[in-house]
Amino acid sequence: MAKADQKELPNSTRLPEFGSIIDIGGTRCMPAITKELLLHEPAGRRILSVVTLSDYPGLQLWSKLTHTPTYYQTSDEILLLQKHAVEISSSIVPGSVIVDIGSGGLRKVMPLLDEVEARQMTVFYFALDLCREWLEDDLKALTSRYTHVQCFALWGSFTDGLEWIKQFNGPKVFLSLGSTLCNNIIPVASKGLKLWADAMVPGDVMLLGYDCNLDEEKVRESYIAPEGKFDDFIRHGMEHSNALLERDWYRPEDWELFREAEFQTEPPALVHRFVFRAQRDVKDEVLGVDFKQGDRIICYESFKYPPSVLQQQFSLAGLREKASWKSPASDIYEFLLVKD
């Protein structure tokens, strides 16, 4: 396909070649994030960061999991975006910079980009993620598919992406699909959302997709895959942490992996998490690791908040809901947010 001739954003920022990966920080943050959450998480919560699941093998495992019959979250969000792509894309204006926060794959965003392309509107799409190899694969697919949607990738962390976006003063669209933002305990989630809200000005929009299902059985089943593949994905994060921290602190025989789900009342939510529990004392003096038998590490924690709780988060972040859409298949929502 011939690509659109435009090589500059509306504010005259010069763009690299169509389909380029822009290194805005790469993976330099991954060891520090992994160690901080594992050893020093506030309120006594020890967490295995999702960055440990964001390398190429991890994302390959994840992509397979999203195709399993019980994992409704991806397929139901795609149905929503397919059904309402015309309405949602009407909020995007020509020349917009579209930042896909933690893109991780293309299946969800393609219905929206397809609609923008069909309108022959020139926009600038940037997929933000930590895995360069995954971004390379995505860009190959995107650049062969679109002419008017100018596609690039940002290789780095969310913090790197926030800093990078400051150079643009034209219209911006932030995409947070797949429950990327707001998925945490409220103080942490609201703080994270506000960082992105603070990067917005009047005229900018955010499309935030979120799983609001409170059906415990449905949610539990979505995290169970044939032949223990979901467990393999979670264990990969622990194994990858050895490489990131340059220490073989994790040995599978030292840890039990299990799932748990619980309803919390304030604020109301269904919370599902994977948990590693130490079977014996685990120490690494070089890293400062010191787990006692029975200590827990939380991994891949998912907060299923109802829309009313999300709206409280939006307000705390200085955002206002302009419109929302619900999936025809389940309680998956897309919220269109603007600066309050």
C-alpha positions as CSV (number, residue, x, y, z in Angstrom):
1,M,0.0,0.0,0.0
2,A,1.1,3.5,-0.7
3,K,1.5,5.5,2.5
4,A,0.1,8.9,3.1
5,D,2.7,11.6,2.3
6,Q,2.4,13.5,5.7
7,K,5.6,13.1,7.7
8,E,4.9,15.8,10.3
9,L,2.5,16.2,13.1
10,P,0.3,19.3,13.2
11,N,2.8,21.0,15.5
12,S,5.6,20.4,13.0
13,T,7.2,17.6,15.0
14,R,9.2,15.6,12.5
15,L,8.3,11.9,12.4
16,P,10.6,8.9,11.7
17,E,10.0,6.6,8.9
18,F,6.5,5.0,8.7
19,G,6.6,1.8,10.8
20,S,9.5,2.8,13.0
21,I,10.1,1.8,16.6
22,I,11.1,4.7,18.7
23,D,13.3,3.8,21.7
24,I,12.0,6.0,24.6
25,G,13.5,3.9,27.4
26,G,13.4,0.3,26.3
27,T,13.4,-2.2,29.1
28,R,15.8,-0.4,31.4
29,C,13.0,0.1,34.0
30,M,12.1,-3.6,34.3
31,P,14.7,-4.7,36.9
32,A,14.0,-1.8,39.2
33,I,10.2,-2.2,39.0
34,T,10.5,-5.9,39.6
35,K,12.7,-5.5,42.7
36,E,10.7,-2.6,44.2
37,L,7.3,-4.3,44.1
38,L,8.7,-7.7,45.2
39,L,10.6,-6.3,48.2
40,H,9.1,-3.0,49.2
41,E,5.4,-2.8,48.2
42,P,3.6,-0.5,50.7
43,A,1.0,-2.0,53.1
44,G,2.9,-5.3,53.2
45,R,1.8,-6.5,49.8
46,R,4.6,-8.3,47.9
47,I,3.8,-8.3,44.2
48,L,5.3,-9.9,41.1
49,S,5.1,-7.0,38.6
50,V,3.4,-7.6,35.3
51,V,6.6,-6.4,33.6
52,T,8.0,-9.9,34.3
53,L,5.2,-11.2,31.9
54,S,5.9,-8.7,29.2
55,D,8.9,-10.3,27.4
56,Y,8.4,-12.0,24.0
57,P,7.8,-15.6,25.4
58,G,5.4,-14.2,28.0
59,L,3.4,-12.3,25.4
60,Q,3.3,-15.4,23.1
61,L,1.8,-17.4,26.0
62,W,-0.6,-14.5,26.7
63,S,-1.8,-14.3,23.1
64,K,-2.7,-18.0,23.1
65,L,-4.6,-17.6,26.4
66,T,-6.8,-14.8,25.0
67,H,-8.0,-17.3,22.3
68,T,-9.2,-19.9,24.8
69,P,-13.0,-20.3,25.0
70,T,-13.5,-19.3,28.6
71,Y,-11.3,-16.2,28.4
72,Y,-14.2,-13.8,27.5
73,Q,-12.4,-10.5,28.3
74,T,-10.7,-10.1,24.9
75,S,-13.4,-11.5,22.7
76,D,-16.2,-9.6,24.4
77,E,-14.2,-6.3,24.2
78,I,-13.6,-6.9,20.5
79,L,-17.4,-7.4,19.9
80,L,-18.0,-4.1,21.6
81,L,-15.5,-2.3,19.5
82,Q,-16.8,-3.9,16.3
83,K,-20.4,-2.9,17.1
84,H,-19.6,0.7,18.2
85,A,-16.6,1.5,16.1
86,V,-18.4,4.2,14.1
87,E,-19.6,6.0,17.2
88,I,-16.3,5.7,19.0
89,S,-14.2,6.8,16.1
90,S,-16.3,10.0,15.6
91,S,-14.4,11.4,18.7
92,I,-11.1,11.2,16.8
93,V,-10.2,14.2,14.6
94,P,-7.7,14.4,11.7
95,G,-4.1,14.7,12.8
96,S,-4.7,13.1,16.2
97,V,-1.9,11.3,18.0
98,I,-3.3,8.0,19.2
99,V,-1.3,6.4,22.0
100,D,-2.2,2.8,22.8
101,I,-1.1,2.3,26.4
102,G,0.4,-1.2,26.9
103,S,-0.8,-2.3,23.4
104,G,0.3,-5.9,23.9
105,G,-1.5,-7.0,20.7
106,L,-3.7,-5.8,17.8
107,R,-6.9,-7.7,18.1
108,K,-8.7,-5.2,20.2
109,V,-7.6,-2.0,18.5
110,M,-8.0,-3.1,14.9
111,P,-11.8,-2.5,14.7
112,L,-11.2,1.1,15.7
113,L,-8.3,1.7,13.4
114,D,-10.1,0.0,10.6
115,E,-13.0,2.5,10.9
116,V,-10.5,5.5,11.0
117,E,-8.9,4.1,7.9
118,A,-12.2,3.7,6.1
119,R,-12.9,7.4,6.7
120,Q,-9.6,8.2,5.0
121,M,-8.5,10.2,8.0
122,T,-4.8,10.7,8.6
123,V,-3.9,10.0,12.2
124,F,-0.7,8.9,14.0
125,Y,-0.9,5.7,15.9
126,F,1.7,4.8,18.5
127,A,1.7,1.4,20.2
128,L,3.4,1.7,23.6
129,D,4.9,-1.5,25.1
130,L,8.0,-3.0,26.8
131,C,8.7,-5.8,24.3
132,R,10.6,-4.7,21.2
133,E,10.1,-8.1,19.4
134,W,6.4,-7.9,19.9
135,L,6.2,-4.4,18.7
136,E,8.1,-5.4,15.5
137,D,5.5,-8.1,14.8
138,D,2.7,-5.7,15.4
139,L,4.1,-3.0,13.1
140,K,4.6,-5.5,10.3
141,A,0.9,-6.3,10.4
142,L,-0.2,-2.6,10.8
143,T,2.0,-1.1,8.0
144,S,0.7,-3.7,5.5
145,R,-2.9,-2.9,6.4
146,Y,-3.2,0.9,6.6
147,T,-2.5,3.9,4.4
148,H,-4.1,6.8,6.3
149,V,-3.3,5.4,9.8
150,Q,0.3,6.2,10.2
151,C,1.7,3.5,12.5
152,F,4.7,3.7,14.9
153,A,5.8,2.0,18.1
154,L,7.1,3.4,21.4
155,W,9.5,1.0,23.1
156,G,9.5,1.8,26.8
157,S,7.5,2.0,30.0
158,F,4.3,4.0,30.8
159,T,6.5,6.6,32.6
160,D,8.6,6.9,29.4
161,G,5.5,7.3,27.3
162,L,4.1,10.0,29.5
163,E,7.3,12.0,29.2
164,W,7.5,11.4,25.5
165,I,3.9,12.6,24.8
166,K,4.7,16.0,26.4
167,Q,6.3,17.3,23.1
168,F,2.9,17.3,21.3
169,N,0.3,20.1,21.6
170,G,-2.1,18.8,19.0
171,P,-5.2,16.6,19.6
172,K,-4.4,13.3,21.4
173,V,-6.3,10.1,21.9
174,F,-5.2,7.8,24.7
175,L,-6.3,4.2,24.4
176,S,-6.5,2.0,27.6
177,L,-8.0,-1.2,26.3
178,G,-8.2,-4.5,28.2
179,S,-8.5,-3.1,31.7
180,T,-5.0,-1.6,31.6
181,L,-5.6,1.5,33.7
182,C,-7.7,1.5,36.9
183,N,-6.8,-2.1,37.6
184,N,-5.4,-1.8,41.2
185,I,-6.4,-0.8,44.7
186,I,-8.1,2.5,44.5
187,P,-5.3,4.8,45.8
188,V,-2.8,3.3,43.3
189,A,-5.2,3.1,40.4
190,S,-6.4,6.7,40.8
191,K,-2.9,7.9,41.0
192,G,-1.9,6.1,37.8
193,L,-5.0,7.3,35.9
194,K,-4.3,10.9,37.0
195,L,-0.8,10.8,35.5
196,W,-2.4,10.2,32.1
197,A,-5.2,12.7,32.8
198,D,-2.6,15.4,33.6
199,A,-1.1,14.8,30.1
200,M,-4.5,15.7,28.6
201,V,-5.8,19.1,27.6
202,P,-9.3,20.2,26.5
203,G,-10.0,18.5,23.2
204,D,-8.1,15.3,24.1
205,V,-10.0,12.1,24.8
206,M,-9.3,8.8,26.5
207,L,-11.0,5.5,25.6
208,L,-10.8,3.3,28.6
209,G,-12.0,-0.3,28.3
210,Y,-12.8,-2.3,31.5
211,D,-14.1,-5.6,32.7
212,C,-16.9,-4.9,35.2
213,N,-18.1,-8.5,35.5
214,L,-19.0,-9.5,39.1
215,D,-20.0,-13.1,38.3
216,E,-17.4,-15.0,40.4
217,E,-17.8,-18.3,38.5
218,K,-17.4,-16.6,35.1
219,V,-14.3,-14.7,36.3
220,R,-12.7,-17.8,37.9
221,E,-13.3,-19.9,34.7
222,S,-11.7,-17.2,32.6
223,Y,-8.4,-17.7,34.4
224,I,-8.3,-21.5,33.9
225,A,-6.9,-22.8,30.6
226,P,-6.5,-26.3,29.2
227,E,-3.4,-28.2,30.3
228,G,-2.5,-25.6,33.0
229,K,-1.5,-23.0,30.4
230,F,-2.5,-20.1,32.5
231,D,-0.4,-21.4,35.4
232,D,2.5,-21.8,32.9
233,F,2.1,-18.1,32.0
234,I,2.1,-17.0,35.6
235,R,5.2,-19.2,36.5
236,H,7.0,-17.7,33.5
237,G,6.8,-14.3,35.3
238,M,8.7,-15.7,38.3
239,E,11.3,-17.5,36.1
240,H,11.8,-14.3,34.1
241,S,12.4,-12.3,37.3
242,N,15.5,-14.4,37.8
243,A,16.9,-13.0,34.5
244,L,15.8,-9.5,35.3
245,L,17.3,-9.5,38.7
246,E,20.4,-11.5,37.6
247,R,19.9,-13.9,40.5
248,D,18.4,-17.4,40.6
249,W,16.3,-16.5,43.7
250,Y,13.2,-18.3,42.4
251,R,13.1,-22.1,42.4
252,P,9.7,-23.7,41.5
253,E,10.0,-26.3,44.3
254,D,10.0,-23.5,46.9
255,W,6.6,-22.1,46.0
256,E,3.0,-23.2,45.7
257,L,0.8,-21.5,43.1
258,F,-2.9,-21.1,43.6
259,R,-5.8,-18.8,42.7
260,E,-8.2,-16.9,44.9
261,A,-11.3,-14.7,44.3
262,E,-13.1,-12.5,46.8
263,F,-15.7,-9.9,47.0
264,Q,-14.7,-6.7,48.7
265,T,-17.4,-4.3,50.0
266,E,-15.6,-0.9,50.2
267,P,-15.4,-0.1,47.4
268,P,-17.4,-2.9,45.9
269,A,-15.4,-5.2,43.6
270,L,-14.7,-8.8,42.7
271,V,-10.9,-9.4,43.0
272,H,-9.2,-12.3,41.4
273,R,-5.5,-13.0,41.9
274,F,-2.8,-15.6,41.5
275,V,-0.7,-16.2,44.7
276,F,2.7,-17.8,45.2
277,R,3.1,-19.1,48.8
278,A,6.5,-20.0,50.1
279,Q,6.8,-23.7,51.1
280,R,9.9,-23.0,53.1
281,D,12.1,-20.0,54.0
282,V,13.5,-18.3,50.8
283,K,16.5,-15.9,51.2
284,D,18.9,-14.2,48.9
285,E,21.2,-11.8,50.7
286,V,22.5,-10.1,47.6
287,L,18.9,-9.1,46.5
288,G,17.7,-8.6,50.0
289,V,15.0,-11.3,49.5
290,D,13.8,-12.8,52.8
291,F,10.5,-14.7,52.6
292,K,9.4,-16.8,55.5
293,Q,7.4,-20.1,55.1
294,G,3.8,-19.1,54.3
295,D,4.7,-15.6,53.0
296,R,2.7,-14.7,49.8
297,I,3.5,-13.0,46.5
298,I,0.6,-11.7,44.6
299,C,0.6,-12.0,40.8
300,Y,-1.7,-10.9,38.1
301,E,-4.3,-9.4,40.4
302,S,-7.6,-8.3,38.6
303,F,-10.0,-5.9,40.2
304,K,-13.5,-6.1,38.7
305,Y,-15.1,-2.8,39.6
306,P,-18.7,-1.8,38.7
307,P,-19.1,1.3,36.6
308,S,-20.1,3.4,39.6
309,V,-16.7,2.8,41.2
310,L,-14.8,3.5,38.0
311,Q,-16.7,6.8,37.7
312,Q,-15.4,7.7,41.2
313,Q,-11.8,7.0,39.9
314,F,-12.4,9.1,36.8
315,S,-13.6,12.0,39.1
316,L,-10.5,11.7,41.4
317,A,-8.3,11.9,38.3
318,G,-10.0,15.0,37.0
319,L,-11.8,13.2,34.1
320,R,-15.4,13.2,33.1
321,E,-17.3,10.5,31.2
322,K,-18.6,11.8,27.9
323,A,-20.1,8.5,26.6
324,S,-20.0,4.8,27.4
325,W,-20.8,1.5,25.6
326,K,-21.4,-2.0,26.9
327,S,-20.4,-5.3,25.1
328,P,-23.4,-7.3,23.8
329,A,-21.8,-10.4,25.4
330,S,-21.0,-9.4,29.0
331,D,-20.3,-6.5,31.4
332,I,-17.3,-5.2,29.4
333,Y,-17.4,-1.4,28.9
334,E,-15.7,1.3,27.0
335,F,-15.7,4.7,28.6
336,L,-15.0,7.9,26.6
337,L,-13.3,10.3,29.0
338,V,-12.5,14.0,28.6
339,K,-10.7,16.5,30.9
340,D,-13.1,17.8,33.5
